[in-house]
């Protein structure tokens, strides 16, 4: 009789644990990571004769005084590493696919986007005198992992900005400015880990307690 009771208790405990596990929400992975770094920052001035002299820049800005015919430059490399596990999202999410935010799609999968801002110094950011020219890197948003399989993506993008002063000026004068690189912003489409409901937690705890009681009774018997 005692053996029958022990078998029944063991099966009941196992059933309780299995039931608790079956009622727990299915795990939804949140493995979406995007790491970025800025490397190889260089800056300097190239004079009218084409001779370059390095400047002192440890960040993404460079203050320069530009003589007629000279060009000040600032360069850097954007490095990224993106990982996802390819699992579907619990619910679809709106995902931005252009830098202006005017074009979005619904995605059912994890993804990330690197939105690189313009490095051009134009009328929206500053006013340049007629004898000064500015240019810089522009490239479209980097959309990473917009698919239904695991991704491990690594890449780099070169960025630069330069400002030149024309050589044929009626009155030679220097132009002082600060060059800057404003590289990117990051947008994710990623799930959040589920939080078990209180009832599920209670049922799981009851199953574990019952299992512990059975093991103790069996060892003492």
VMD Tcl script that draws the C-alpha trace (Angstrom):
set ca {
  {0.00 0.00 0.00}
  {2.81 2.38 0.89}
  {4.51 1.67 -2.42}
  {1.28 2.41 -4.28}
  {0.91 5.71 -2.37}
  {4.49 6.66 -3.15}
  {4.02 5.94 -6.86}
  {0.80 7.99 -6.86}
  {2.47 10.85 -5.01}
  {5.44 10.77 -7.37}
  {3.20 10.84 -10.44}
  {1.13 13.67 -8.91}
  {4.25 15.73 -8.23}
  {5.61 15.12 -11.70}
  {2.25 16.04 -13.21}
  {2.11 19.24 -11.16}
  {5.57 20.30 -12.33}
  {4.76 19.40 -15.94}
  {1.47 21.30 -15.71}
  {3.22 24.37 -14.31}
  {5.78 24.22 -17.09}
  {3.09 23.88 -19.73}
  {1.19 26.90 -18.40}
  {4.29 29.10 -18.28}
  {4.56 31.47 -21.26}
  {6.81 30.31 -24.05}
  {10.23 31.94 -23.82}
  {10.64 34.85 -26.22}
  {14.25 35.68 -26.87}
  {15.43 39.25 -26.58}
  {18.85 38.56 -28.04}
  {19.30 41.67 -30.14}
  {22.54 43.57 -29.68}
  {24.17 46.34 -31.65}
  {27.61 47.55 -30.61}
  {29.25 50.54 -32.27}
  {32.58 52.24 -31.96}
  {34.42 55.12 -33.61}
  {37.94 54.32 -34.78}
  {40.80 55.96 -36.63}
  {39.97 59.59 -35.89}
  {42.28 61.87 -37.85}
  {42.21 65.56 -38.63}
  {44.43 68.24 -40.06}
  {44.90 70.93 -42.68}
  {46.14 70.60 -46.25}
  {47.59 73.88 -47.47}
  {47.43 75.41 -50.94}
  {50.60 73.53 -51.95}
  {49.04 70.17 -51.06}
  {51.09 69.62 -47.91}
  {49.08 68.13 -45.03}
  {49.72 68.73 -41.36}
  {47.98 66.64 -38.70}
  {45.82 68.35 -36.14}
  {45.08 67.56 -32.52}
  {41.78 65.70 -32.40}
  {40.77 62.99 -29.95}
  {37.04 63.44 -30.50}
  {34.70 63.99 -33.42}
  {35.38 67.72 -33.64}
  {38.29 69.81 -34.88}
  {38.73 73.57 -34.53}
  {40.69 74.95 -37.47}
  {41.83 78.22 -38.96}
  {41.82 77.82 -42.75}
  {44.03 80.03 -44.92}
  {43.09 80.80 -48.54}
  {43.54 77.73 -50.73}
  {43.74 75.37 -47.71}
  {41.38 72.58 -46.64}
  {40.68 71.40 -43.11}
  {39.56 67.78 -42.74}
  {38.21 65.41 -40.11}
  {37.93 61.67 -40.75}
  {36.80 58.65 -38.74}
  {35.57 55.08 -39.15}
  {32.24 53.87 -37.80}
  {32.44 50.18 -36.81}
  {29.38 48.09 -35.90}
  {28.58 44.55 -34.74}
  {24.95 43.37 -34.82}
  {23.56 40.05 -33.49}
  {20.05 38.61 -33.37}
  {18.64 35.09 -33.06}
  {16.08 35.34 -35.87}
  {13.03 34.63 -33.71}
  {9.76 36.37 -34.59}
  {8.49 39.28 -32.56}
  {5.53 38.65 -30.22}
  {3.67 41.42 -32.05}
  {4.61 43.26 -35.26}
  {6.40 46.57 -34.84}
  {6.65 49.68 -36.97}
  {10.21 50.03 -38.20}
  {11.82 53.09 -39.71}
  {13.72 52.52 -42.96}
  {14.88 56.02 -43.87}
  {16.72 58.75 -42.02}
  {13.84 61.23 -42.17}
  {11.32 58.89 -40.56}
  {8.90 59.31 -43.46}
  {9.08 55.71 -44.66}
  {8.23 52.90 -42.27}
  {7.22 49.26 -42.58}
  {5.68 46.67 -40.28}
  {8.23 44.05 -39.31}
  {7.59 40.64 -37.76}
  {11.25 40.02 -37.00}
  {14.02 41.51 -34.94}
  {16.02 44.25 -36.61}
  {18.13 47.32 -35.98}
  {18.95 50.44 -37.93}
  {21.90 52.81 -37.93}
  {20.78 56.22 -39.15}
  {23.77 58.30 -40.16}
  {23.21 62.03 -40.05}
  {24.54 64.30 -42.75}
  {27.97 65.73 -42.09}
  {27.50 68.57 -44.56}
  {27.53 72.07 -43.15}
  {24.63 73.56 -45.08}
  {22.11 76.29 -44.49}
  {20.21 74.18 -41.95}
  {23.14 74.12 -39.54}
  {25.41 77.04 -40.35}
  {25.88 79.90 -42.78}
  {29.05 79.79 -44.86}
  {30.64 82.82 -46.49}
  {30.78 82.79 -50.31}
  {34.47 81.83 -50.42}
  {34.08 78.74 -48.23}
  {33.03 75.27 -49.38}
  {32.06 72.31 -47.19}
  {31.37 68.66 -47.96}
  {31.02 65.44 -46.05}
  {29.94 61.83 -46.00}
  {26.37 60.84 -46.66}
  {25.17 57.29 -46.93}
  {21.74 55.71 -46.52}
  {20.51 54.11 -43.28}
  {22.06 50.77 -42.45}
  {19.17 48.34 -41.88}
  {20.49 45.26 -40.08}
  {18.83 41.87 -39.58}
  {15.46 42.57 -41.18}
  {14.80 38.86 -41.85}
  {13.68 35.63 -40.19}
  {17.04 33.91 -39.60}
  {19.86 34.50 -37.10}
  {22.32 37.27 -37.96}
  {25.86 38.10 -36.93}
  {26.86 41.16 -38.93}
  {30.04 43.18 -38.69}
  {30.99 46.13 -40.84}
  {32.54 49.57 -41.10}
  {31.75 52.87 -42.77}
  {34.19 55.67 -43.39}
  {33.06 59.20 -42.53}
  {34.62 62.55 -43.29}
  {33.94 66.26 -43.37}
  {36.11 68.94 -44.90}
  {35.97 72.70 -45.28}
  {37.95 74.60 -47.92}
  {38.70 78.26 -48.43}
  {39.08 79.48 -52.03}
  {42.52 80.64 -53.06}
  {41.55 83.46 -55.43}
  {40.30 85.95 -52.86}
  {40.61 89.69 -53.45}
  {41.76 90.06 -49.85}
  {43.58 87.13 -48.22}
  {41.83 86.13 -45.02}
  {41.61 83.06 -42.86}
  {38.37 81.32 -41.97}
  {37.97 79.83 -38.49}
  {35.48 77.06 -37.90}
  {34.91 73.80 -36.06}
  {34.52 70.65 -38.11}
  {32.38 67.94 -36.57}
  {31.07 64.48 -37.32}
  {27.62 63.68 -35.99}
  {27.55 60.05 -36.98}
  {24.41 58.12 -36.11}
  {21.35 57.24 -34.10}
  {20.13 53.70 -33.38}
  {16.62 52.24 -33.62}
  {15.67 48.72 -32.50}
  {12.79 46.40 -33.28}
  {13.22 43.86 -30.50}
  {11.02 41.95 -28.04}
  {11.16 42.27 -24.27}
  {11.47 39.18 -22.04}
  {8.06 37.94 -20.79}
  {7.18 38.25 -17.11}
  {5.34 35.15 -15.72}
  {1.92 35.89 -14.27}
  {1.42 35.44 -10.47}
  {-0.83 32.40 -10.95}
  {1.82 30.65 -13.02}
  {4.50 31.39 -10.44}
  {2.27 30.05 -7.63}
  {1.52 26.85 -9.52}
  {5.19 26.26 -10.23}
  {6.07 26.85 -6.57}
  {3.38 24.40 -5.44}
  {4.72 21.75 -7.79}
  {8.27 22.19 -6.51}
  {7.12 22.06 -2.88}
  {5.19 18.86 -3.55}
  {8.21 17.33 -5.22}
  {10.40 18.24 -2.25}
  {7.88 16.75 0.22}
  {7.79 13.49 -1.74}
  {11.59 13.19 -1.91}
  {11.88 13.84 1.84}
  {9.20 11.28 2.71}
  {10.85 8.71 0.48}
  {14.30 9.22 2.00}
  {12.93 9.01 5.57}
  {10.86 5.90 4.78}
}
mol new
graphics top color blue
foreach p $ca { graphics top sphere $p radius 0.5 }
foreach p [lrange $ca 0 end-1] q [lrange $ca 1 end] { graphics top cylinder $p $q radius 0.2 }
display resetview
